[in-house]
Amino acid sequence: MQDTCPTIKNILLLDSEGKRVAVKYYTDDWPTNAVKLAYEKSVFTKTQKTNARTEGAEIAMFDGYIVVYKFIQDLHFFVTGGDNENELILATVLQGFFDAVGIILRNNVDKRTALENLDLILLCLDEIVDGGIILETEANVIAEKSVSSSGLADGMSSLSEQTISQALATAREHLARSLLK
């Protein structure tokens, strides 16, 4: 099955110092926590000097693995696959995770906000990959499922509707201010 189905080795969300914010490993390629931490540190060190803040993801070959990564603010997003995986599929997983986190954090993507919403970020990871198998890459679907399975959506409108209602409330507020001037 692994020959026909793309698999993910791990997904890492690290801070600007290379420390863990949220990580999930889906294989035993890194058997102990010490080995995992060493891998995270080395991937971070190798990629920190690159300019991965552009629109697309950067791709690197590292210790026999393909790593796609992207940075925003003080967060570094990484997706690792085997050396035979398709880089475009890995990049799609990375983009889905990156965009879902942006939706959940309402585009306030930084370490502090990520830590405050760590439960939702971990739910995102569970919605994207299960046991290394890719389940979902559409950011809106990932974010919606993560919020609804967290129990936060009870009695609330959907995340996309909430965003629209917030935009309307902001527009009403601006209109009211302009009328009062």
MARPALO-870546 format. One line per 5 residues: number of its first residue (from 1); for each residue x, y, z of N, C-alpha, C. Coordinates in pm, whole numbers, plus 50000, padded with zeros to 5 digits. Layout:
% MARPALO-870546
NUM) X:Y:Z:X:Y:Z:X:Y:Z; ...
This chain:
% MARPALO-870546
1) 50083:49880:50000:50000:50000:50000:50086:50126:50000; 50201:50121:50067:50284:50241:50074:50342:50279:49937; 50351:50183:49846:50404:50216:49714:50305:50297:49632; 50176:50281:49659:50075:50351:49579:50014:50469:49651; 50020:50471:49780:49956:50577:49857:50064:50667:49919
6) 50061:50796:49890:50161:50885:49950:50146:50888:50102; 50258:50891:50171:50254:50894:50317:50340:51008:50370; 50304:51049:50488:50373:51157:50558:50450:51095:50674; 50575:51136:50692:50657:51086:50803:50631:51166:50931; 50620:51299:50916:50590:51384:51031:50545:51522:50984
11) 50480:51592:51075:50445:51733:51054:50496:51806:51176; 50573:51911:51153:50634:51987:51262:50591:52132:51257; 50560:52186:51371:50538:52330:51386:50634:52374:51496; 50737:52449:51455:50841:52493:51548:50839:52644:51560; 50895:52694:51670:50902:52839:51687:51030:52892:51624
16) 51055:53020:51639:51170:53084:51572:51304:53043:51633; 51302:52965:51741:51426:52914:51800:51442:52765:51775; 51348:52706:51701:51355:52563:51670:51292:52474:51776; 51221:52534:51870:51157:52456:51976:51016:52415:51931; 50968:52305:51984:50838:52251:51948:50722:52342:51987
21) 50629:52356:51895:50499:52415:51927:50397:52302:51916; 50396:52233:51801:50310:52115:51782:50380:52022:51684; 50394:51896:51718:50456:51799:51627:50378:51669:51631; 50377:51600:51519:50318:51466:51509:50410:51382:51423; 50447:51265:51474:50526:51168:51399:50436:51051:51365
26) 50446:51004:51240:50359:50897:51193:50434:50768:51163; 50566:50767:51181:50645:50646:51158:50742:50629:51274; 50808:50514:51276:50908:50485:51379:51049:50517:51332; 51061:50601:51229:51193:50638:51179:51275:50710:51286; 51207:50773:51379:51270:50843:51491:51215:50778:51618
31) 51283:50673:51669:51224:50588:51774:51213:50650:51913; 51300:50743:51947:51296:50800:52082:51272:50950:52076; 51232:51004:52187:51209:51148:52193:51339:51225:52169; 51450:51175:52218:51579:51242:52198:51614:51248:52049; 51587:51139:51975:51615:51136:51832:51522:51232:51759
36) 51397:51239:51802:51301:51332:51741:51346:51476:51762; 51386:51508:51884:51432:51644:51914:51556:51679:51832; 51647:51584:51817:51768:51607:51738:51732:51631:51591; 51636:51554:51539:51592:51573:51401:51531:51713:51383; 51444:51752:51476:51379:51884:51469:51484:51994:51471
41) 51582:51982:51559:51686:52083:51570:51768:52092:51441; 51802:51976:51384:51884:51978:51263:51806:52030:51142; 51678:51995:51131:51596:52048:51021:51582:52200:51036; 51558:52245:51156:51545:52388:51182:51675:52460:51146; 51788:52407:51192:51918:52470:51168:51947:52478:51018
46) 51916:52372:50946:51945:52369:50802:51857:52468:50724; 51735:52491:50771:51640:52571:50693:51627:52716:50740; 51678:52750:50855:51652:52883:50911:51709:52998:50828; 51813:52972:50752:51875:53079:50674:51809:53098:50537; 51714:53011:50503:51647:53023:50374:51533:53124:50382
51) 51486:53164:50267:51376:53260:50261:51247:53186:50230; 51190:53120:50331:51068:53041:50312:50945:53122:50348; 50953:53253:50338:50839:53337:50370:50766:53382:50244; 50798:53321:50133:50734:53356:50006:50601:53284:49994; 50533:53304:49881:50402:53242:49859:50408:53091:49862
56) 50506:53032:49796:50514:52887:49788:50602:52829:49896; 50602:52698:49902:50684:52628:50001:50823:52604:49945; 50920:52595:50033:51055:52557:49997:51068:52406:50014; 51156:52346:49937:51175:52201:49942:51323:52172:49963; 51352:52077:50053:51491:52038:50077:51498:51887:50095
61) 51612:51831:50057:51640:51691:50084:51725:51689:50209; 51685:51609:50306:51755:51614:50434:51758:51474:50496; 51876:51419:50518:51894:51286:50577:51809:51178:50510; 51796:51186:50378:51719:51086:50306:51569:51110:50306; 51526:51226:50352:51384:51262:50353:51363:51389:50272
66) 51244:51402:50217:51206:51526:50151:51132:51610:50255; 51177:51732:50274:51114:51822:50371:51064:51945:50295; 50935:51974:50309:50881:52099:50255:50850:52187:50374; 50873:52317:50359:50858:52404:50475:50821:52544:50433; 50766:52615:50531:50720:52751:50510:50721:52821:50646
71) 50756:52949:50646:50761:53026:50770:50661:53141:50765; 50606:53174:50880:50527:53296:50894:50549:53347:51036; 50573:53476:51048:50601:53537:51177:50710:53458:51248; 50680:53408:51369:50778:53331:51445:50745:53181:51446; 50672:53135:51344:50638:52993:51334:50697:52933:51206
76) 50746:52811:51218:50806:52739:51107:50729:52609:51089; 50668:52591:50971:50588:52475:50938:50671:52380:50852; 50672:52251:50886:50747:52150:50811:50660:52027:50788; 50672:51967:50670:50612:51837:50641:50722:51751:50582; 50739:51630:50637:50844:51539:50593:50783:51417:50528
81) 50842:51377:50415:50803:51254:50347:50927:51175:50311; 50906:51052:50268:51018:50969:50224:51081:51024:50098; 51200:50973:50064:51271:51026:49947:51204:50990:49815; 51104:50904:49818:51033:50868:49696:50895:50934:49685; 50863:51023:49778:50733:51090:49777:50732:51205:49676
86) 50614:51238:49632:50595:51348:49538:50598:51480:49616; 50687:51569:49576:50702:51697:49647:50575:51781:49641; 50502:51771:49531:50378:51849:49518:50272:51804:49618; 50266:51674:49643:50170:51623:49743:50211:51671:49881; 50340:51663:49912:50387:51711:50043:50360:51861:50057
91) 50382:51937:49951:50358:52081:49954:50208:52111:49972; 50123:52027:49914:49978:52046:49929:49936:52021:50074; 49994:51920:50137:49967:51894:50279:50013:52012:50363; 50134:52060:50335:50188:52175:50409:50097:52297:50393; 50055:52326:50270:49971:52442:50246:49836:52429:50315
96) 49779:52307:50314:49653:52284:50383:49665:52309:50532; 49773:52261:50594:49797:52282:50736:49820:52430:50764; 49905:52492:50684:49939:52633:50699:49812:52721:50690; 49731:52697:50589:49609:52777:50570:49504:52749:50678; 49492:52623:50720:49396:52588:50825:49433:52656:50956
101) 49561:52659:50988:49606:52728:51109:49576:52877:51097; 49597:52934:50979:49564:53075:50956:49416:53103:50978; 49331:53013:50931:49186:53031:50949:49149:53022:51096; 49200:52920:51163:49167:52899:51305:49216:53015:51392; 49334:53065:51360:49391:53175:51439:49349:53312:51386
106) 49256:53312:51292:49202:53435:51234:49313:53525:51180; 49406:53463:51108:49520:53530:51045:49613:53600:51144; 49599:53569:51272:49691:53620:51373:49788:53507:51407; 49868:53467:51305:49952:53349:51318:50086:53387:51381; 50097:53361:51510:50222:53378:51582:50228:53275:51694
111) 50343:53264:51757:50364:53159:51857:50265:53170:51973; 50246:53288:52025:50158:53305:52141:50016:53261:52109; 49963:53305:51997:49827:53269:51957:49819:53119:51928; 49924:53065:51867:49926:52921:51838:49922:52840:51968; 50000:52881:52066:50000:52809:52193:49865:52820:52264
116) 49801:52936:52253:49669:52953:52314:49564:52865:52248; 49586:52828:52122:49493:52746:52045:49554:52611:52007; 49646:52563:52090:49718:52440:52060:49624:52322:52039; 49516:52315:52116:49422:52204:52100:49364:52201:51959; 49332:52317:51903:49277:52322:51768:49382:52288:51663
121) 49505:52329:51686:49613:52298:51593:49638:52147:51590; 49637:52084:51708:49656:51939:51713:49539:51866:51647; 49418:51920:51662:49303:51862:51593:49319:51876:51441; 49376:51988:51397:49405:52006:51254:49495:51895:51204; 49601:51868:51279:49693:51762:51239:49621:51628:51227
126) 49530:51601:51321:49453:51476:51317:49359:51471:51197; 49307:51585:51155:49218:51590:51039:49294:51574:50908; 49420:51617:50906:49500:51613:50784:49557:51474:50758; 49619:51415:50860:49689:51287:50843:49651:51193:50956; 49632:51065:50921:49607:50962:51021:49700:50845:50991
131) 49791:50818:51082:49884:50708:51063:49973:50724:50942; 49997:50847:50900:50081:50874:50784:50003:50888:50655; 49877:50846:50655:49794:50854:50535:49724:50990:50530; 49730:51056:50417:49671:51188:50399:49519:51173:50388; 49447:51244:50476:49301:51239:50475:49240:51361:50408
136) 49297:51478:50433:49236:51602:50387:49344:51707:50367; 49327:51789:50262:49423:51898:50239:49352:52032:50219; 49221:52034:50217:49146:52157:50198:49136:52232:50331; 49197:52349:50338:49209:52424:50464:49074:52454:50530; 48974:52495:50452:48844:52527:50511:48780:52406:50575
141) 48792:52291:50511:48737:52167:50565:48811:52127:50692; 48944:52136:50690:49025:52102:50806:48988:52190:50925; 48982:52321:50902:48951:52416:51009:48811:52392:51063; 48715:52372:50974:48575:52351:51015:48563:52226:51101; 48625:52116:51057:48619:51990:51133:48690:52003:51266
146) 48802:52074:51268:48878:52091:51393:48798:52169:51495; 48735:52276:51450:48655:52358:51542:48532:52281:51589; 48466:52210:51498:48345:52138:51537:48377:52020:51628; 48490:51951:51608:48522:51839:51696:48578:51885:51829; 48615:52011:51841:48664:52062:51968:48551:52096:52063
151) 48428:52101:52010:48315:52138:52095:48293:52287:52101; 48379:52365:52037:48365:52510:52039:48252:52558:51950; 48211:52472:51857:48111:52515:51760:47968:52496:51811; 47952:52443:51931:47817:52422:51985:47743:52554:51993; 47635:52562:51921:47553:52683:51923:47613:52800:51848
156) 47727:52779:51784:47791:52887:51709:47772:52862:51560; 47778:52968:51484:47772:52951:51339:47904:52892:51292; 47907:52848:51170:48030:52788:51117:48140:52894:51112; 48261:52845:51101:48377:52934:51101:48370:53034:50987; 48329:52990:50869:48323:53082:50755:48210:53183:50773
161) 48096:53139:50824:47987:53233:50849:48024:53332:50958; 48096:53284:51058:48139:53370:51166:48233:53479:51112; 48319:53443:51023:48410:53540:50965:48334:53645:50886; 48233:53604:50812:48150:53698:50737:48074:53789:50832; 48018:53732:50939:47944:53815:51034:48037:53913:51105
166) 48161:53870:51132:48258:53962:51193:48292:54075:51096; 48305:54042:50969:48335:54145:50868:48219:54243:50858; 48096:54193:50861:47980:54282:50857:47974:54371:50980; 48005:54314:51097:48004:54393:51221:48109:54504:51214; 48225:54472:51161:48330:54572:51145:48287:54681:51047
171) 48226:54641:50937:48178:54739:50839:48072:54830:50900; 47979:54772:50977:47877:54853:51045:47940:54952:51141; 48044:54905:51214:48113:54991:51309:48181:55108:51237; 48248:55081:51126:48313:55187:51048:48210:55285:50991; 48097:55233:50945:47991:55317:50891:47935:55409:51000
176) 47911:55350:51119:47859:55429:51230:47958:55539:51269; 48088:55507:51271:48189:55608:51305:48191:55720:51201; 48182:55684:51074:48187:55786:50968:48063:55874:50973; 47947:55820:51012:47826:55899:51021:47828:55994:51140; 47899:55953:51246:47905:56035:51367:48006:56148:51356
181) 48091:56147:51255:48195:56251:51240:48136:56381:51196
